[in-house]
């Protein structure tokens, strides 16, 4: 029994460390790069060039588990987030949003829309 504990405790500690590092890896500031609805995607650069509108949207995943999403520097959504592997869950009051993390790209999908962010 003692040898089992001696082997399991380091494994549990390593697992806890790995999970905390995964969550820390997602933390940071992300800039909106593209958006889509009903399968049509447009890059932020194209919106700027074509319409002269700069949809300056940032998503900040804070180390302590909080997040904020701002548009043009103005306050917007605020809530909490959790990472599990490549999945990121955002909780805004009773609304839950889910995103996928692939390297430095965070893709947030909801209803028929999609927002793609890139980590600064």
Residue, then its C-alpha position, 0 to 999 in steps of 0.5 A: x500500500x505504501x509503495x502505491x501511494x509513493x507512486x500515485x502522489x507524484x503522478x497526481x502532482x504532475x497532473x495538477x501541474x500540467x493542468x495549471x500550466x495548460x490554463x496559464x498557457x491560454x491566459x493573455x490578450x487576444x485580438x479579433x482577426x475574423x468573424x463569421x455568420x452562417x458560414x460566411x467569414x470575413x477578416x477584420x482587415x477586409x472590414x477595415x479596407x472595404x468599409x473603413x470600420x475598425x472592429x477593434x475587439x480584444x479578449x483578455x483571459x486573466x491569470x486569476x480566471x477572469x475575462x473581459x471582452x472589449x470593443x474599441x477600448x470600451x468595457x463589454x463582457x466580463x466573467x470567468x473562464x476555465x481551460x481544459x486541454x484545448x477547450x476554453x469555457x467562458x462564463x458570463x453570468x448564466x451564459x456559457x460560451x465555448x472556444x477552442x484553443x489551437x496554438x495562438x488562435x482562439x475560436x469562439x463559436x456561438x449559435x450561427x456565428x464565429x469569432x476568431x482571435x489571435x494571441x498578441 
